[in-house]
């Protein structure tokens, strides 16, 4: 009964996340369409020149160039007697996006927070399967396939076992991801103008490295709690919290190589993902612009598939290359009896006990988690940035 209750909460959160996303998009798109319709309704039969000017305003507004429309309407309205054009200018004024008072860095952080919340709830089972495979190397279940591991979890803990640690993951990861993308966007915005276009990837890589180093401090506590819940070391979050703080102490959240392993995994993963995503996104957008269908719809959005494909490929490559670092991190964080005292000890122990194959435990389930997760995240993230006004048009991403 308790598992059913938690699942119902999960799906309700997922549903309302989707509703929020649709509502924000609808609110953002409704203003320009309404303005265009009202501006088109203004007619000046006795003054052809003014009517033509109004028609030009409407055409520009429909093409998405609302800034240019507003400037032209303001100049026309400044001339004597043009009260009707002044009305059209007011109607054609660009609609302020939601939360326009927030700086761009905060909007990027909010967009990443909402996107992370959505993705974590949707595909948490794959992360749980990966963690169980990486931890249970001695019992033999680490050699089980993804489906057999999932079946084992279902048998021992029920359906809710696949979503173990979801609330810790969703509400713990989202702030750290928000911090990362806030810092990443701010640093990238300041470095990019100082470097030539050919060196843009340098700005992206440096911003990703600094952003994830800062975010790792926020990410470590929730990772410790989440992975201990996923492996079944503790039954509830309160029990995990009590054991960690009382039995091990606050420093246990960061000591014993836990913070070091988090940074060692996150920074390479973030740099690879950010650089590959940036390169793939720009390449796919250029390819899309060369197609006739894209020429006809330019300025009207439609980049969702570019964001999703770029995120999926970048996430897949980065995941594959950083799986050994993820295994080391999991062994250090999920263990409740200090099996390894440092990153070096964990690497030596895994190599001695399991060989090279030990560093790729749970690799398949991690790919199943990260590839669709990155695709969903980057598509939702870029859309939310656009809706919240962090970028003016989809082409500026």
N, C-alpha and C positions, 0 to 999 in steps of 0.2 A: 504493500500500500504506500509506504514511504517512497519507494522508487517511482511509482506511478505519479505521485504528487510532484516529485522533482522533475520528471519528464514533462509534465504539463506546464510547469513554470518555465522550463527551457523553451518549449515550443511557443508559448505565449510571448516570451521575450523576443524570439526570432520573428514572430508575426508582427509585433509592434515596431521592431527595427525596420522591417520592410515598409510598414505603413508610414513611418517617419520619413524614410527615404523618398517614397512616392509623393508625400505631401509637400516636402521641400522642393522637389523638382516641379510639381504642378504650380506651386506658388511662384516660383522663379519664372516659369514660362508664361503664366497667365497675364502678367503685367504688360509685357511687350505686345502680345497679341491684342489685348484690349485697347492699348494705345494706338496700334496700327489701324484697328477697325474704326475707332472714333475719329482719327485724323482723316481717314478716307471718306467719312461721312460729311466732312466739311466741304461745301461747294460754294464757289464764287462765280456764278455765270456771267455777271457783269464785268468781271475783271479777269480776263483770260490769263494774264501773266501771273496773277496770284494763284489761280487754280492750278496752273502748271507747276508752280513752286510747291504747292501743297502735295500734288501728285508725286513730285520728286522726293519730298520728305517721306511719304508713305512707302515708296519703293525702297529707299535707303533703309528705312526701319525694318522692312521685311527681310532685307539681306543681312540683318543683324548689326548694322553699323549705327547703333543708336547714339553714340557720341557725336559722330559727324552730323547726324540728323538734328540733334539738339542745338549744336552750334549754328547750323545754317538757319534753323527756325528762329533762334534768338536774334540773328542779324536782320532777318526779314521783319520780325516783330518790332524792331527798333525804328523802322521807318514810319512816318506819320500816317495815321488812318488805317494801319494794318491790324485792327483789333481782332479780326477773324484769324489771321495768321498767327497772332499772339496766342490765341486759344489753341491752335494746332501745335504751336511750339510747346505749350504747357503739357498737352496730351502726349507729345512725342518725347518728352523728357525721359531719360533713362531711369528705370525703376531701381531703387536701391535694393541690393540683395539682402537676405536675412542676416542679422547680426553685423550690419555694416560698420558698427562702432568698434568691432574687434580688429586688432592688427592682423596682418596676413599670417604671421607665425602662429598666432593663437587659432586662426581658422584652419591652418594645416594640421595643428595638433588635434582640434576637435574632429576634423574629417577622418583622421587616422584612428581616433578613439572609437568613433561610431562604426567604421569599417571593421576594426578589430573585434569589436563586440559581436558583430554579425557573423564573422568568419569563425571565431572561436566556438560559438555555440553550435554552428552548423556541422563542423567536421571534427569535433573533439574526440570521437571514438578512435580515429586513426592515431592520434597522439597518445592515447591511453595504451593502445596495442603496441606502439613503438616502445614506450617506456617499459612495459612489462617484458617485452622481448630482450631489451638491453640489460635489464637488471637480473633476470632469472637465468643466468648462464649455467649455473651449477646444477640446476634441477633438470635440465634437458629441454625445457619448453622454449629456450632461445632458438632451438633448431626447428620449431614448428612454423608452419606457414602463417600468413596473416589471418586466413579464415580459421585455422585450428586454434590460434591464440585467442581470437575473438570468441570462438565456441567455449574455450576454457574459462574465459572471463564471465561469459553468460552463465555457465554452469555453477561457478563458485559464488558470483555476486549478483546475478540477474542483469536485466537490461540496464538498470541504472549504473552498473559497474563500468560500462563503456563510457559513461559521462562523468566518471569520478573526477572530482577536482575542477569541474567545469566553471563553477562560480568563482573559484579562486583564480582560474585561468582567465576567464572573461574580464572580471573586474580588477584583477591584478596586472594582466598583460596590457590592457588598454591604456592605463596611465603611462606605463613605461614606453609604449609605442608612441603615445602622444608626445612625450618628452623627446623621443628620438626624432620624430618628423618635424617637431617644432625647431629643435636645434639644427637639424639637417637643412631645413629650408632656409633658416636665417643665415647660416654660414655659407651655403651655396649661393644665396643672393648677393652676398658681399664679396665672395671670391671670384665669381664668374666674370664680373666687369673688369677685374684686374688682369685677367688672362686672355690670350687670344682664343678664338673660336675653336681652333684645333686642339687646345689644351682644356677643353671643357670637362673632359673625363677626370682630370686632376682635381678640379674643384669638387666634383661629385664624390670622388673617392675620399678626399680629405674630410668633407662634410659628413659622409657616412661613418668614417672612423671615429671622429670626435663625438658625433651624435650618439653612436651606440656605446661608446665608453662611458658617457654620462648616464645613458638609459640603463646600463647594466646594473648600476647601484640600486635602481628602483626595481629591477627585474629579478634579482637573486632571491629575495624573501618569498615571493609568490611561487617561484620555480621549486624551491625546497618544499613548501607546503603542498603544491600541486602534485609533484612526483611521488611524494610519500603517500598521498591519498590514492594515486593511480596504481601503485604497487600493492596496496592493501596493508601497508605498514601500520596505518591508523584508520579507524572507521569514520571519524568525523573531523571537521576542520578544528573544532574546539580541542579535541584530543591531540591533534597534531600540534596546535599552537601551544598547549600546555606542556607537552613533552619537550618541544624545541626550546622554549624559553626557560622552563624550570629545570629540566634534566641536563640540557646542553648549554644553556645561556644564550644571550642575544648574539654574542660574537660567533656562535655556531652557524648563524645564517650566512656569514661572510667568510669565516675562517676555514681552515682545513682545505684550502684550495678551491673553495666554492666560487668566490668572486673571481679569482684568477681564471678558472675554467670557463666561467660565463663570458668573460671578456675575450678569452682566446677563441671561443666558438663564435661569439656574436660579431666581433669586428671583421674577421675575414668573410663571414657570411653576408654581413651588411654591405661591405665594400663590393664584393662580387655581384650581389643582387642589384645594388644601386647602379653600378657602372653598366652591367649588361642590360638592365631595364632601360636606362637612358639611351644607350646605343640602339637597342632593338626598337624602342618606341619611335625615335627619330627616323630610323630606316624604314619602318613599316608605314609611318605617316607620309614619307616622301613617295613610297611606292603607291600608296593609296591615292595621292594627289595626281599621279600620272594616269589613272584610269578614268575613262569618260564619265562613268557614273559619279565618281567623286568630284569631278569638275562641275557637274550640274548641281551638286548638293553642298558645295564648299561654303563654310560658314554656318552650316546648320547642324553641327555635331556629327554623330555617327562614329566616334572614335572608340566606343566601348570595346569593340572586338580587338582593336589595336592594344589598348591597355591590358585587357585580359590575356591576350596571346603573349605580349611582352613579359608580363608578370609571371605567367606559367613557365615559360622557357628559362627566364632568369632565375626563378626560384628552384627549378629542377636541377639546373647545372650547379648552383651554389649548394643545394642540399646534398648532392652526390659528393662534392669535393670536401664538405665539412662534416660528413657523418662520423669519422673517427673522433673528431673533437667533441661531437655531441654525445658519443658513447662515454667518453671520459667524464664529461660534465654530469651525465646521468648517474654514473657510478658514485661520484663524490657527493651529489646532492640527495639522492634517494636513500642512501645507506643510513641506518640509524645506529650502527655500532662502530663507526669510524674505521671501516675496512682499509681505507687509504688515507694517509695524512696530508698528501699534497698531489699536485698534478703529475709531477715526475714519478711518484710512487704508484699512482693509478696507471700510468702508461706502462711502467715496468711490470706491474702485476698482471695487467690484461695480456700483455705480450707473452709473459711466462706461462700463464694458465691456459690461454685460449689461442695464442698465435695471432697471425695477421687477420684471420677471419673474425676474431673478437671485436675488432674495431669497426666492423660493418654490421653488427647486430641491429636488427630493426630497420635496416636501410630501405627495404621495400615499403614498409608501412610509413616510414618517414617521408618517402617520396609521395605516397598516396595522400599524405596529410599536407605537404608543402606545395605541391604543384597546383591542385585545385584551390588550395588556400590562398596562394599568391595571385592566381587568376581572379578569384572573387575579390580579394582585398584591393588590388590595384584598380580594378574596374570601379568598385564602390568608392575608393579613395579619390580617384580623379573626378568622378561624378559629383561627389560631395564637395570637393574643392570648388568646382564650377558653380554648384548651387549656392554655396555659402559666400561666393564672391572672392575667393582666394586667387582666382584667375579670371580675367575678363572674358576670354573665349576659350573653347576647347583646344584650339590650335596653339595656345600659349603654354600648354603643359610641358 
